[in-house]
């Protein structure tokens, strides 16, 4: 993370204003609060809990929200619903990542049904490879999560839950076509037969795209050809329930993403710059997991998971570099209901990572063993949460993390909470071992976070405010000073090193209200992400982002909506990217109980977007689609 322009006080001032706004918005509503059934989340404690029984900041994105969203990719969905900022090298299908509370892409853990996914060389998950067709719901825990999930949960945790079979059989299919030669086809089926349940599906997406780079980019890599993508995905979740309260499950997901991009090669004998080859990035990702979950006795639930994740990528034009990460994971978790409203979680985990790649002379491995202890208790209006984890890694040693949270319901529907925790990001294989860059003595980054939140929820309205501060030490970054690198000649151009400290603080305010068929939701994010030593803003972190979504259902057949996403100016690579505001429109017409016609107009005002310096989005894009849904067939 490279710091640029200083601006530390603005987010603190904005946070103060948000406190006043939230108080004004929430106070009159206390008198009309009504009890409602709270949704269940898993990520905040590793076991199912009502969302008002946890002290962490958790966002649930359900299947209805996914279906109604204008987002065409996972990363866009997260930006619209989870208050994260998006970094992407061009349009859909290109390399993408999200920044939770200003933390980098490698400081976010991504799980698929509890299985950690992502590259151990880059240290982040290729979100562009995950198709929305595989997703049933998403939970985003914003804030420290290392005490539950280990390395890299500095900014937060994104957990994706795939489709599972239900008591009634269901079949669905979706076809859509859009501008820039874009097309989408997906189908899935699910159900249950006796003791067996199943959910299977497949999808294919494509787009011709536009050139990822703008003309005149700083490195001369622009090629005027179109840079499109092709993505195929499939998933299967099978389950067997031999007895009530006991289930064996098998999960298999696989995706292939083939994206074109602009770059240059400098090949012998002349080593002259050549930006003409057809540069492509190909990623094949697979998750295979076998799990058991059962209630051993009324107060004891045990689960075991054995999983493997493969992340196989290659990129280049005439010269191809390949990286293969294999992550084997074994976990045993036990939840004990020690008293009414109180639960103790004890978990043991083992992880083995293997890396093969063009730059590495031999296969590299490292293993990690961990123990997790978690407690959550509800005492009338009071909720207490505490968890602790110890990781021991063969490459960088032992790290302990912890978290303590408390919340209280002061009035009906009105809750105040506080949470503090520590976290860490592990050095990647590239940080430790990449020839001419990696240094084996690089240490993990360490984070210390504290947050406070207030929220109110009623039958048809809600409002929530969270303010937070996260200090991250020993940031791993590129060190250009040759004198601070190992003496070998391979490090003449610099190395990896713990050199920076970051301070990430800000506020998130969200509110929603519905009036019959009309609904309105808004979220405001203020972020002050700076180098703690110099006070300069970190790259690609905007001080402000807002999302406003409106939906209207005039009758049983029509559903209309609009989403506005605005992001402030942010530094990137020595320049300041301009603020951007985009408008997406949607309209659905239900033909009958099975068929629905859908239309979207994305970036309706054709806003010129620059998601990363010198890169560009698609511009205005129209979509038309047809969806079929059948249940109880």
C-alpha positions as CSV (number, residue, x, y, z in Angstrom):
1,X,0.0,0.0,0.0
2,X,1.5,3.3,-1.2
3,X,0.5,6.5,0.7
4,X,-0.2,9.7,-1.2
5,X,-2.2,12.8,-0.3
6,X,-2.7,13.7,3.4
7,X,-6.2,14.2,4.7
8,X,-6.5,12.7,8.3
9,X,-9.1,14.9,10.0
10,X,-12.0,14.6,7.5
11,X,-13.2,11.1,8.5
12,X,-13.2,12.0,12.2
13,X,-15.3,15.0,11.5
14,X,-17.7,13.0,9.3
15,X,-18.0,10.3,11.9
16,X,-19.1,13.0,14.4
17,X,-21.8,14.2,12.0
18,X,-23.0,10.7,11.4
19,X,-23.5,10.1,15.2
20,X,-25.8,13.1,15.2
21,X,-27.6,12.0,12.1
22,X,-28.1,8.5,13.4
23,X,-29.5,9.8,16.7
24,X,-32.0,12.1,15.0
25,X,-33.1,9.4,12.6
26,X,-33.5,6.7,15.3
27,X,-34.9,8.5,18.2
28,X,-38.5,9.1,17.0
29,X,-38.8,5.5,15.9
30,X,-38.1,4.0,19.4
31,X,-41.7,4.7,20.3
32,X,-43.0,2.6,17.4
33,X,-40.5,-0.3,17.7
34,X,-42.0,-3.8,17.1
35,X,-40.5,-7.2,17.7
36,X,-39.4,-9.1,14.6
37,X,-37.7,-12.4,13.9
38,X,-33.9,-11.7,13.5
39,X,-32.0,-13.6,10.7
40,X,-29.5,-16.3,11.5
41,X,-25.8,-15.8,10.8
42,X,-22.8,-18.2,11.2
43,X,-19.7,-16.2,10.4
44,X,-19.6,-14.1,13.6
45,X,-19.2,-17.0,16.0
46,X,-18.6,-20.1,13.7
47,X,-22.0,-21.4,14.9
48,X,-25.6,-20.3,13.9
49,X,-26.7,-17.4,16.0
50,X,-29.5,-14.8,15.6
51,X,-27.9,-11.6,14.3
52,X,-28.9,-9.6,17.4
53,X,-27.1,-12.2,19.6
54,X,-23.7,-11.2,18.2
55,X,-21.6,-8.2,18.9
56,X,-19.7,-8.1,15.6
57,X,-20.7,-6.0,12.5
58,X,-22.3,-8.5,10.2
59,X,-24.1,-7.9,6.9
60,X,-26.3,-10.7,5.5
61,X,-27.0,-10.6,1.7
62,X,-29.8,-13.1,1.1
63,X,-31.1,-14.8,-2.0
64,X,-33.9,-12.2,-2.5
65,X,-31.4,-9.4,-2.5
66,X,-29.1,-11.2,-4.9
67,X,-32.0,-11.8,-7.3
68,X,-33.2,-8.2,-7.1
69,X,-29.7,-6.6,-7.4
70,X,-28.4,-4.9,-10.6
71,X,-25.0,-6.4,-9.9
72,X,-23.7,-8.8,-12.5
73,X,-20.6,-9.9,-10.5
74,X,-19.8,-10.9,-6.9
75,X,-17.5,-7.9,-6.3
76,X,-20.2,-5.5,-7.5
77,X,-22.8,-7.2,-5.2
78,X,-20.5,-6.8,-2.2
79,X,-19.9,-3.1,-3.0
80,X,-23.7,-2.5,-3.2
81,X,-24.7,-4.3,-0.1
82,X,-21.7,-4.6,2.2
83,X,-20.1,-1.1,2.2
84,X,-16.8,-2.2,0.7
85,X,-14.8,-0.4,-1.9
86,X,-14.0,-2.1,-5.2
87,X,-10.7,-2.3,-7.1
88,X,-10.8,-3.9,-10.5
89,X,-8.5,-3.8,-13.6
90,X,-11.2,-2.9,-16.0
91,X,-14.7,-4.2,-16.4
92,X,-16.4,-7.5,-15.4
93,X,-14.3,-10.6,-15.6
94,X,-11.0,-8.7,-15.0
95,X,-8.9,-9.1,-11.8
96,X,-11.0,-7.8,-8.9
97,X,-10.7,-7.3,-5.2
98,X,-12.6,-5.6,-2.4
99,X,-11.3,-3.4,0.4
100,X,-13.1,-3.8,3.7
101,X,-12.7,-0.8,6.0
102,X,-9.7,0.3,4.0
103,X,-7.7,-3.0,4.5
104,X,-6.1,-4.4,1.4
105,X,-7.4,-7.3,-0.7
106,X,-4.9,-9.7,1.0
107,X,-6.3,-8.7,4.4
108,X,-9.7,-10.3,3.8
109,X,-10.5,-14.0,4.3
110,X,-13.0,-15.5,1.7
111,X,-14.7,-18.7,2.6
112,X,-17.0,-21.0,0.5
113,X,-19.2,-23.0,2.9
114,X,-16.4,-22.8,5.5
115,X,-13.6,-23.6,3.1
116,X,-10.8,-21.0,2.8
117,X,-10.2,-20.1,-0.9
118,X,-7.7,-18.0,-2.7
119,X,-4.1,-17.9,-3.9
120,X,-1.3,-18.5,-1.4
121,X,1.2,-16.8,-3.8
122,X,-0.8,-13.5,-4.2
123,X,-2.5,-13.8,-0.8
124,X,-5.9,-12.9,-2.1
125,X,-9.0,-14.4,-3.7
126,X,-9.8,-13.9,-7.4
127,X,-13.4,-12.8,-6.9
128,X,-13.9,-12.5,-10.6
129,X,-13.7,-16.3,-10.8
130,X,-16.8,-16.9,-8.5
131,X,-20.1,-16.9,-10.4
132,X,-23.2,-15.5,-8.7
133,X,-25.1,-18.6,-10.0
134,X,-23.3,-20.6,-7.3
135,X,-24.3,-18.3,-4.4
136,X,-27.3,-18.8,-2.1
137,X,-26.4,-16.1,0.4
138,X,-23.4,-14.2,1.6
139,X,-22.3,-13.1,5.1
140,X,-19.8,-10.3,5.5
141,X,-18.2,-9.7,8.9
142,X,-16.6,-6.3,8.9
143,X,-13.8,-6.0,11.4
144,X,-11.2,-8.3,13.0
145,X,-11.8,-12.0,12.4
146,X,-8.4,-13.7,12.9
147,X,-9.4,-15.0,16.4
148,X,-12.0,-17.2,14.6
149,X,-10.5,-17.7,11.1
150,X,-6.8,-17.2,11.4
151,X,-4.4,-15.3,9.1
152,X,-5.5,-12.4,6.9
153,X,-8.8,-11.5,8.5
154,X,-7.6,-8.0,9.3
155,X,-10.4,-6.1,7.4
156,X,-13.0,-8.8,7.7
157,X,-14.4,-12.1,6.4
158,X,-16.6,-12.8,3.4
159,X,-18.4,-16.2,3.6
160,X,-20.2,-17.5,0.5
161,X,-22.9,-20.2,1.0
162,X,-23.8,-22.3,-2.0
163,X,-27.2,-23.6,-2.8
164,X,-28.5,-26.6,-0.8
165,X,-31.4,-29.0,-1.4
166,X,-34.6,-28.2,0.4
167,X,-37.7,-30.3,1.2
168,X,-39.4,-29.3,-2.0
169,X,-37.9,-29.9,-5.4
170,X,-37.0,-26.8,-7.5
171,X,-35.7,-26.1,-10.9
172,X,-34.6,-22.7,-12.3
173,X,-33.0,-21.4,-15.5
174,X,-31.9,-17.9,-16.6
175,X,-30.9,-16.6,-20.0
176,X,-29.8,-13.0,-20.6
177,X,-28.0,-11.0,-23.3
178,X,-26.4,-7.6,-23.0
179,X,-24.3,-4.9,-24.7
180,X,-20.6,-5.5,-25.7
181,X,-21.5,-9.1,-26.8
182,X,-22.4,-10.1,-23.3
183,X,-24.4,-13.2,-22.6
184,X,-25.3,-15.4,-19.6
185,X,-26.9,-18.9,-19.3
186,X,-27.5,-20.7,-16.0
187,X,-29.6,-23.5,-14.6
188,X,-29.9,-25.4,-11.4
189,X,-32.0,-28.0,-9.7
190,X,-32.4,-29.0,-6.0
191,X,-34.6,-31.1,-3.8
192,X,-34.7,-34.0,-1.4
193,X,-35.6,-37.7,-1.7
194,X,-35.9,-39.6,1.5
195,X,-32.7,-39.3,3.4
196,X,-30.8,-37.6,0.5
197,X,-30.7,-34.0,-0.6
198,X,-29.1,-32.5,-3.6
199,X,-28.4,-29.2,-5.4
200,X,-26.7,-29.0,-8.8
201,X,-26.1,-26.2,-11.2
202,X,-24.0,-24.8,-14.0
203,X,-23.5,-21.5,-15.7
204,X,-21.6,-19.8,-18.6
205,X,-20.9,-16.1,-19.0
206,X,-19.1,-14.2,-21.7
207,X,-18.4,-10.6,-22.9
208,X,-16.4,-9.1,-25.7
209,X,-15.6,-6.1,-23.4
210,X,-13.6,-3.1,-24.3
211,X,-9.8,-2.4,-24.1
212,X,-8.9,-2.7,-20.4
213,X,-6.5,0.2,-20.6
214,X,-7.0,3.7,-21.8
215,X,-4.8,5.2,-24.6
216,X,-1.7,6.9,-23.2
217,X,-1.4,4.8,-20.1
218,X,1.8,5.5,-18.0
219,X,3.6,2.3,-19.1
220,X,2.6,2.2,-22.8
221,X,0.7,-1.1,-22.6
222,X,-2.6,0.0,-24.3
223,X,-3.7,-2.1,-27.1
224,X,-6.9,-1.0,-28.9
225,X,-8.3,-4.5,-29.2
226,X,-11.3,-5.6,-27.1
227,X,-10.5,-7.5,-23.9
228,X,-13.3,-9.8,-23.1
229,X,-13.8,-12.8,-20.8
230,X,-15.4,-16.2,-20.7
231,X,-16.4,-17.8,-17.4
232,X,-17.9,-21.3,-16.8
233,X,-18.9,-22.6,-13.4
234,X,-20.6,-25.6,-11.9
235,X,-21.5,-26.8,-8.4
236,X,-22.9,-29.9,-6.7
237,X,-23.9,-30.3,-3.1
238,X,-25.1,-33.7,-2.0
239,X,-26.2,-34.7,1.5
240,X,-27.3,-37.9,3.4
241,X,-29.1,-37.8,6.7
242,X,-28.9,-41.3,8.1
243,X,-30.6,-40.3,11.3
244,X,-32.3,-37.2,12.7
245,X,-29.7,-34.6,13.6
246,X,-26.8,-36.2,11.6
247,X,-25.8,-35.3,8.1
248,X,-23.0,-36.2,5.8
249,X,-22.3,-33.8,2.9
250,X,-20.2,-33.6,-0.2
251,X,-19.6,-30.2,-1.9
252,X,-17.9,-29.8,-5.3
253,X,-17.5,-26.4,-7.0
254,X,-15.4,-25.5,-10.0
255,X,-15.0,-22.4,-12.1
256,X,-12.9,-21.4,-15.1
257,X,-12.2,-17.7,-16.0
258,X,-10.4,-16.7,-19.2
259,X,-9.9,-12.9,-19.4
260,X,-7.9,-10.9,-22.0
261,X,-5.9,-7.9,-20.8
262,X,-3.4,-5.3,-22.0
263,X,0.3,-5.6,-21.1
264,X,3.8,-5.7,-22.7
265,X,6.7,-8.1,-23.1
266,X,10.4,-7.5,-23.4
267,X,11.7,-10.6,-25.1
268,X,15.2,-11.3,-26.5
269,X,17.1,-10.6,-28.6
270,X,16.2,-6.9,-28.7
271,X,14.3,-6.7,-25.4
272,X,12.1,-4.0,-27.0
273,X,8.7,-3.3,-25.6
274,X,5.9,-5.3,-27.4
275,X,2.3,-4.7,-26.4
276,X,0.8,-6.6,-29.4
277,X,0.4,-10.2,-28.1
278,X,-3.0,-11.5,-27.0
279,X,-2.4,-11.4,-23.2
280,X,-4.7,-13.7,-21.2
281,X,-5.2,-14.6,-17.6
282,X,-6.7,-18.1,-17.1
283,X,-7.8,-19.3,-13.7
284,X,-9.2,-22.7,-12.7
285,X,-10.5,-22.9,-9.2
286,X,-12.0,-26.0,-7.5
287,X,-13.3,-26.8,-4.0
288,X,-14.0,-30.4,-2.9
289,X,-15.3,-30.8,0.7
290,X,-16.6,-33.7,2.7
291,X,-18.3,-32.9,6.0
292,X,-20.2,-34.4,8.9
293,X,-22.4,-32.5,11.3
294,X,-24.4,-34.1,14.1
295,X,-25.9,-33.6,17.5
296,X,-24.1,-36.0,19.7
297,X,-26.4,-35.2,22.7
298,X,-28.9,-32.4,23.3
299,X,-26.1,-29.9,24.4
300,X,-23.3,-31.0,22.1
301,X,-23.0,-30.6,18.4
302,X,-19.9,-31.8,16.5
303,X,-18.8,-31.2,13.0
304,X,-15.8,-32.4,10.9
305,X,-14.7,-31.0,7.5
306,X,-12.1,-32.3,5.1
307,X,-11.5,-30.0,2.2
308,X,-9.2,-29.3,-0.7
309,X,-9.0,-26.0,-2.7
310,X,-7.0,-25.8,-5.9
311,X,-6.2,-22.4,-7.5
312,X,-4.4,-22.9,-10.8
313,X,-3.6,-19.7,-12.8
314,X,-1.5,-18.8,-15.8
315,X,-1.0,-15.4,-17.4
316,X,0.9,-13.9,-20.3
317,X,1.2,-13.4,-24.0
318,X,3.9,-15.4,-25.7
319,X,5.6,-16.1,-22.4
320,X,3.3,-17.8,-19.8
321,X,3.8,-17.8,-16.1
322,X,1.9,-20.4,-14.1
323,X,1.1,-20.6,-10.4
324,X,-0.7,-23.5,-8.7
325,X,-1.8,-23.4,-5.1
326,X,-3.2,-26.4,-3.3
327,X,-4.7,-26.0,0.2
328,X,-5.7,-29.1,2.1
329,X,-7.8,-28.3,5.2
330,X,-9.0,-30.5,8.1
331,X,-11.2,-29.1,10.9
332,X,-13.0,-30.5,13.9
333,X,-15.4,-28.2,15.7
334,X,-17.6,-28.8,18.8
335,X,-20.3,-26.5,20.1
336,X,-21.5,-26.9,23.7
337,X,-24.6,-25.3,25.1
338,X,-23.3,-24.9,28.6
339,X,-26.4,-23.1,29.8
340,X,-29.5,-21.3,28.5
341,X,-28.3,-18.7,26.0
342,X,-24.6,-19.6,26.5
343,X,-22.4,-21.5,24.1
344,X,-18.8,-22.6,24.0
345,X,-17.1,-23.4,20.7
346,X,-13.9,-25.5,20.6
347,X,-12.2,-26.1,17.2
348,X,-9.0,-27.7,16.0
349,X,-7.7,-27.0,12.5
350,X,-4.9,-28.2,10.3
351,X,-3.9,-26.7,6.9
352,X,-1.3,-27.7,4.4
353,X,-0.4,-25.3,1.5
354,X,1.6,-26.4,-1.5
355,X,2.8,-24.1,-4.3
356,X,4.2,-24.8,-7.7
357,X,5.0,-22.1,-10.2
358,X,7.1,-21.0,-13.1
359,X,9.4,-18.7,-10.9
360,X,10.0,-21.3,-8.2
361,X,12.7,-23.9,-8.6
362,X,11.0,-26.5,-6.4
363,X,7.6,-27.1,-4.9
364,X,7.1,-25.1,-1.7
365,X,5.1,-26.2,1.3
366,X,4.0,-24.9,4.7
367,X,1.6,-26.1,7.3
368,X,-0.5,-24.4,9.9
369,X,-2.1,-25.9,13.1
370,X,-4.6,-23.9,15.1
371,X,-6.9,-24.1,18.2
372,X,-9.9,-21.9,18.6
373,X,-11.9,-21.2,21.7
374,X,-15.1,-19.1,21.5
375,X,-17.8,-18.1,24.0
376,X,-21.1,-16.3,23.4
377,X,-23.7,-15.6,26.1
378,X,-27.0,-13.8,26.3
379,X,-28.1,-12.5,29.7
380,X,-31.5,-10.7,29.2
381,X,-30.7,-7.6,27.1
382,X,-26.9,-8.2,27.4
383,X,-24.8,-10.1,24.9
384,X,-21.1,-11.1,25.6
385,X,-18.8,-12.6,23.0
386,X,-15.1,-13.6,23.5
387,X,-12.9,-15.7,21.3
388,X,-9.2,-16.6,21.1
389,X,-7.1,-18.5,18.6
390,X,-3.5,-19.7,18.4
391,X,-1.9,-20.4,15.0
392,X,1.4,-22.2,14.6
393,X,2.9,-22.0,11.1
394,X,6.0,-23.8,9.8
395,X,7.1,-20.7,7.8
396,X,6.6,-17.8,10.2
397,X,6.0,-19.3,13.7
398,X,3.2,-18.8,16.2
399,X,0.6,-16.0,16.4
400,X,-2.1,-15.5,19.0
401,X,-5.2,-13.4,18.4
402,X,-8.3,-12.5,20.5
403,X,-11.5,-10.6,20.4
404,X,-14.0,-9.3,23.0
405,X,-17.4,-7.9,22.3
406,X,-20.4,-6.7,24.2
407,X,-23.8,-5.4,23.3
408,X,-27.0,-4.4,25.1
409,X,-30.6,-3.7,24.1
410,X,-31.4,-0.4,25.9
411,X,-34.9,0.0,24.5
412,X,-37.1,-2.2,22.3
413,X,-35.1,-2.7,19.0
414,X,-32.4,-0.2,20.1
415,X,-29.0,-1.8,20.6
416,X,-25.5,-0.4,21.5
417,X,-22.4,-2.5,21.0
418,X,-18.6,-2.4,21.3
419,X,-15.9,-4.8,20.1
420,X,-12.1,-4.9,20.3
421,X,-9.8,-7.5,18.7
422,X,-6.4,-8.3,17.3
423,X,-5.6,-9.7,13.9
424,X,-2.8,-10.6,11.6
425,X,-1.9,-11.1,7.9
426,X,0.5,-13.8,7.0
427,X,3.3,-13.2,4.5
428,X,2.5,-14.9,1.2
429,X,4.7,-17.4,-0.6
430,X,5.7,-14.5,-2.8
431,X,6.7,-12.4,0.2
432,X,8.8,-15.1,1.6
433,X,10.2,-17.1,-1.4
434,X,9.7,-15.3,-4.8
435,X,13.2,-15.2,-6.4
436,X,14.7,-11.8,-6.2
437,X,11.9,-10.4,-4.1
438,X,10.9,-12.7,-1.2
439,X,12.7,-12.7,2.1
440,X,12.3,-15.6,4.5
441,X,12.5,-13.3,7.6
442,X,9.5,-11.2,6.7
443,X,7.1,-11.2,9.7
444,X,3.2,-11.2,9.7
445,X,1.4,-7.9,9.8
446,X,-0.4,-7.2,13.1
447,X,-3.7,-5.3,13.6
448,X,-5.4,-3.9,16.6
449,X,-9.0,-2.8,16.1
450,X,-11.8,-1.2,18.2
451,X,-15.3,-0.3,17.1
452,X,-18.6,1.0,18.6
453,X,-22.0,0.7,17.1
454,X,-25.7,1.7,17.7
455,X,-28.6,0.3,15.8
456,X,-32.4,0.3,15.8
457,X,-34.8,-2.0,13.9
458,X,-38.5,-2.1,13.7
459,X,-41.1,-3.8,11.5
460,X,-40.5,-1.7,8.4
461,X,-37.5,0.5,9.2
462,X,-34.0,0.2,10.5
463,X,-30.9,2.4,11.1
464,X,-27.3,1.5,12.2
465,X,-24.1,3.4,12.7
466,X,-20.6,1.9,13.3
467,X,-17.4,3.9,14.0
468,X,-14.1,2.0,14.0
469,X,-10.3,2.4,14.2
470,X,-7.8,-0.2,13.1
471,X,-4.0,0.2,13.6
472,X,-1.9,-2.2,11.4
473,X,1.8,-2.6,12.1
474,X,4.6,-4.2,10.1
475,X,2.9,-3.7,6.7
476,X,4.6,-5.9,4.1
477,X,5.5,-3.8,1.1
478,X,8.1,-3.4,-1.7
479,X,11.4,-2.0,-0.3
480,X,13.3,-0.1,-3.1
481,X,16.4,0.6,-1.0
482,X,19.0,-2.0,-2.0
483,X,20.9,-1.5,1.3
484,X,18.0,-2.8,3.3
485,X,17.7,-6.0,1.3
486,X,19.7,-9.3,1.4
487,X,23.2,-9.0,0.0
488,X,22.6,-11.4,-3.0
489,X,22.8,-9.8,-6.4
490,X,19.3,-11.0,-7.1
491,X,18.0,-8.2,-4.8
492,X,19.6,-5.3,-6.7
493,X,16.1,-4.0,-7.5
494,X,14.6,-4.3,-4.0
495,X,12.8,-6.8,-1.9
496,X,9.8,-7.5,0.4
497,X,10.1,-6.0,3.8
498,X,8.0,-4.9,6.9
499,X,8.2,-1.2,6.4
500,X,5.0,0.7,7.0
501,X,2.2,1.2,9.6
502,X,-1.4,2.0,8.6
503,X,-4.2,3.7,10.5
504,X,-7.7,2.8,9.2
505,X,-10.6,4.6,10.8
506,X,-14.0,5.6,9.6
507,X,-17.8,5.3,10.0
508,X,-20.6,3.3,8.3
509,X,-24.2,4.5,8.4
510,X,-27.0,2.6,6.9
511,X,-30.8,3.1,7.0
512,X,-33.8,1.5,5.3
513,X,-37.6,2.2,5.2
514,X,-40.5,0.6,3.4
515,X,-44.0,2.0,2.7
516,X,-46.2,-0.8,1.2
517,X,-44.7,-1.5,-2.3
518,X,-42.0,1.2,-2.0
519,X,-38.7,0.5,-0.3
520,X,-35.6,2.8,0.2
521,X,-32.2,1.9,1.5
522,X,-29.1,4.0,1.8
523,X,-25.5,3.5,3.1
524,X,-22.8,6.0,3.7
525,X,-19.2,5.2,4.3
526,X,-16.4,7.5,5.5
527,X,-12.9,6.3,5.5
528,X,-9.6,7.8,6.7
529,X,-6.9,5.3,5.6
530,X,-3.4,6.7,6.0
531,X,0.2,5.8,6.5
532,X,0.5,6.2,10.2
533,X,4.0,7.6,9.9
534,X,3.5,10.3,7.3
535,X,-0.3,10.9,7.4
536,X,-0.7,10.4,3.6
537,X,-3.7,8.7,2.2
538,X,-3.3,5.1,1.1
539,X,-3.7,4.2,-2.6
540,X,-7.2,3.5,-4.0
541,X,-9.0,4.4,-0.7
542,X,-11.7,7.0,-1.2
543,X,-12.7,9.1,1.8
544,X,-16.3,8.7,0.9
545,X,-18.7,6.2,-0.7
546,X,-22.5,6.0,-0.8
547,X,-25.1,3.6,-2.1
548,X,-28.8,4.4,-2.5
549,X,-31.2,1.8,-3.6
550,X,-34.9,2.3,-4.3
551,X,-37.5,-0.4,-5.2
552,X,-41.1,-0.1,-6.2
553,X,-43.7,-2.8,-6.7
554,X,-46.8,-1.2,-8.1
555,X,-48.7,-4.5,-8.5
556,X,-48.1,-8.2,-8.3
557,X,-46.4,-8.4,-11.7
558,X,-44.1,-5.4,-11.9
559,X,-41.0,-4.7,-9.9
560,X,-39.0,-1.5,-10.6
561,X,-35.8,-0.3,-9.0
562,X,-32.8,2.0,-9.2
563,X,-29.3,1.9,-7.6
564,X,-27.0,4.8,-7.2
565,X,-23.3,4.2,-6.3
566,X,-21.0,7.1,-5.6
567,X,-17.3,7.0,-4.7
568,X,-15.1,10.0,-3.9
569,X,-11.7,10.9,-5.4
570,X,-8.9,8.6,-4.4
571,X,-5.1,8.5,-5.0
572,X,-3.6,5.8,-7.3
573,X,-0.1,5.6,-8.7
574,X,0.8,9.3,-8.3
575,X,-2.5,10.7,-9.7
576,X,-5.9,11.4,-8.2
577,X,-8.8,9.5,-9.7
578,X,-11.9,11.6,-10.1
579,X,-15.1,11.0,-8.0
580,X,-17.7,8.9,-9.8
581,X,-21.4,8.4,-9.5
582,X,-23.3,5.7,-11.5
583,X,-27.0,4.9,-11.9
584,X,-28.3,1.4,-12.5
585,X,-32.0,0.8,-13.4
586,X,-33.9,-2.5,-13.3
587,X,-37.4,-3.7,-14.3
588,X,-39.0,-7.1,-13.9
589,X,-42.3,-8.3,-15.2
590,X,-43.7,-11.6,-13.9
591,X,-45.5,-13.3,-16.8
592,X,-47.0,-16.0,-14.5
593,X,-45.9,-18.0,-11.5
594,X,-43.0,-19.6,-13.3
595,X,-41.7,-17.1,-15.9
596,X,-40.3,-13.6,-15.5
597,X,-38.9,-11.1,-18.0
598,X,-36.0,-8.9,-16.7
599,X,-34.3,-5.7,-17.9
600,X,-31.3,-3.8,-16.6
601,X,-29.6,-0.6,-17.7
602,X,-26.2,-0.4,-16.0
603,X,-24.4,3.0,-15.8
604,X,-27.4,4.6,-17.4
605,X,-25.8,8.0,-17.7
606,X,-22.7,6.4,-19.4
607,X,-20.3,7.7,-16.8
608,X,-16.6,7.5,-17.7
609,X,-15.3,5.1,-15.0
610,X,-11.7,4.6,-14.0
611,X,-11.7,1.9,-11.3
612,X,-7.9,1.8,-11.2
613,X,-5.4,4.3,-12.8
614,X,-5.4,4.0,-16.6
615,X,-8.1,1.3,-16.6
616,X,-11.7,1.7,-17.8
617,X,-15.1,0.2,-17.3
618,X,-17.6,-0.8,-19.9
619,X,-19.7,2.3,-20.0
620,X,-23.5,2.1,-20.5
621,X,-24.7,-1.5,-20.7
622,X,-28.2,-2.9,-21.4
623,X,-29.4,-6.4,-20.4
624,X,-32.5,-8.4,-21.3
625,X,-33.2,-11.7,-19.6
626,X,-35.8,-14.4,-19.1
627,X,-36.0,-16.4,-15.9
628,X,-37.9,-19.7,-15.1
629,X,-38.6,-20.9,-11.6
630,X,-40.4,-24.1,-10.8
631,X,-41.0,-25.5,-7.3
632,X,-42.7,-28.7,-6.0
633,X,-42.3,-30.3,-9.4
